[in-house]
């Protein structure tokens, strides 16, 4: 059987097209079938056990938070802007929840336990919604919480001999089982944020 040059070119183009199609579907399988696994594992790895104490000196662990959705924010009381702004925004969300605020939790975990004692946290949080709980502990316990939530925190010396803290400024939304859901956005109205949080009650 004799194949014309034109038929050969058509076959070549068709073969290239089919090869490209197979490659395309291969990429789709890789992206949809394999990639979500590590991503899912990373999401599942956010959060975990912690054993700290609140601003009243009461022990608080991750187990105490089970049964209700809760928000977690890491910061420190000497923070000049991000922390007080975030806590103010969280206070507004909690206020918009009304009675439902009693069925949620909101934790402010210090990354600066050297200065943030329970007494310091209690005085600091008196400026915000009473549902906010400040957590501190010894450095090892704080480090364990920081590691569990994959938070970045680093002491930065200042010229005057004092120091500040660089840290992750994410609000974590955890479900009733203590599993990480997603970063909780405060870049919306308090009403919208409260409605979102209410979905997890």
Secondary structure, DSSP 8 states (H G I E B T S, - for coil): ----HHHHHHHHHHHHHHHHHHHHHHHHHIIIIIHHHHHHHHHHTS----EEEETTS-EEEGGGGTTS-EEEEEE-TT-SSHHHHHHHHHHHHHHHHGGGGGGSEEEEEES-TTT--HHHHHHHHTTS-TTEEEEE--HHHHHHHHHHTT--EEEEE-TTS-EEEEE---EEEE-TTS-EEEE---SS-HHHHHHHHHTT-
